[in-house]
Amino acid sequence: AGRLASTMRFTKEVLAPFLVPPIYDGSRSGLRAFGEDPPACSTIDQERWAFLDTTNGAVRIWWQKSRPWEGAHAETMRTWIDTDIWPKLVNVFNGRVPESDQSQVCNGGDGRLDLYLTNRGKAIATPFRSCGPTPVYITSGVANGLIGRQTLTHELAHAFQFAYKLSGCLQDKKYRWWGEATAQWTMDHVFPDANGEHGSARHFLDTPESSLDLFNDGHEYGAYLFAQFLAKEMSPAVIT
């Protein structure tokens, strides 16, 4: 038992840097849910990181000072959020907004939803707890191009989804496919002229024999077509 406890402590020490948001000293830009035993965050590395807040006070966007072009893009992202994304998502989700992380460790300094522009990794929303309602933080790797308005919409939609209390967890298979499908649908709902969601349609249309709730890192994104059908045939309100 003593050896097992020692091994678990060592494992947690090794993994801790990968569970801390990128602005904290010692972070390795973790992309996992914190779980019930969150990592200890040290201090925010203010020498390397800068931020700006959206005008609506809901989101804080972080970027590395060594990459000033990301700061310029953060200004554009703020406009997208304030003008289009946030008000439309609030409407779709019946006035429900993402959970504040004010009471959480590693909260970026306040209760705003934190979005970190990093130099690696894909865009992903990471919950503080596996099950909702829970706040999230978003990381978006920019090595292959700055995050666009539709991808930003998709990840912010996840923050709204995690504000719900479900009979299980949003990460459970029975919910996860719908979480991705509806987040992909919001890309069309918020920016119908951009059409970035079309790229995932083939994952759904090419395998019509597949179960609707198939989750295989492809089909669940293409299943936005089902959400789109419901929204157009009835109304966007049916999504929630």
MOZI-V63653 format. One record per residue. N is the residue number from 0. SS is DSSP state (@ for helix, = for strand, . for the rest). Layout:
BEGIN
[[N:SS] [N:SS]]
END
This chain:
BEGIN
[[0:.] [1:@] [2:@] [3:@] [4:@] [5:@] [6:@] [7:@] [8:@] [9:@] [10:@] [11:@] [12:@] [13:@] [14:@] [15:@] [16:@] [17:@] [18:@] [19:.] [20:.] [21:.] [22:.] [23:=] [24:.] [25:.] [26:.] [27:.] [28:.] [29:.] [30:.] [31:.] [32:.] [33:.] [34:.] [35:.] [36:.] [37:.] [38:.] [39:.] [40:.] [41:.] [42:.] [43:=] [44:.] [45:.] [46:.] [47:.] [48:=] [49:=] [50:=] [51:=] [52:=] [53:.] [54:.] [55:.] [56:.] [57:.] [58:=] [59:=] [60:=] [61:=] [62:=] [63:=] [64:.] [65:.] [66:.] [67:@] [68:@] [69:@] [70:@] [71:@] [72:@] [73:@] [74:@] [75:@] [76:@] [77:@] [78:@] [79:@] [80:@] [81:@] [82:@] [83:@] [84:@] [85:@] [86:@] [87:@] [88:@] [89:@] [90:@] [91:@] [92:.] [93:.] [94:.] [95:.] [96:.] [97:.] [98:.] [99:.] [100:.] [101:.] [102:.] [103:.] [104:.] [105:.] [106:.] [107:.] [108:.] [109:.] [110:.] [111:.] [112:=] [113:=] [114:=] [115:=] [116:=] [117:=] [118:.] [119:.] [120:.] [121:.] [122:.] [123:=] [124:=] [125:=] [126:=] [127:.] [128:.] [129:.] [130:.] [131:.] [132:.] [133:.] [134:.] [135:=] [136:=] [137:=] [138:=] [139:=] [140:=] [141:.] [142:.] [143:.] [144:.] [145:.] [146:.] [147:.] [148:@] [149:@] [150:@] [151:@] [152:@] [153:@] [154:@] [155:@] [156:@] [157:@] [158:@] [159:@] [160:@] [161:.] [162:.] [163:.] [164:.] [165:.] [166:.] [167:.] [168:.] [169:.] [170:.] [171:.] [172:@] [173:@] [174:@] [175:@] [176:@] [177:@] [178:@] [179:@] [180:@] [181:@] [182:@] [183:@] [184:@] [185:@] [186:@] [187:@] [188:@] [189:@] [190:.] [191:.] [192:.] [193:.] [194:.] [195:@] [196:@] [197:@] [198:@] [199:@] [200:@] [201:@] [202:@] [203:@] [204:@] [205:.] [206:.] [207:.] [208:.] [209:.] [210:.] [211:.] [212:.] [213:.] [214:.] [215:.] [216:.] [217:.] [218:@] [219:@] [220:@] [221:@] [222:.] [223:@] [224:@] [225:@] [226:@] [227:@] [228:@] [229:@] [230:@] [231:@] [232:@] [233:.] [234:.] [235:@] [236:@] [237:@] [238:@] [239:.]]
END
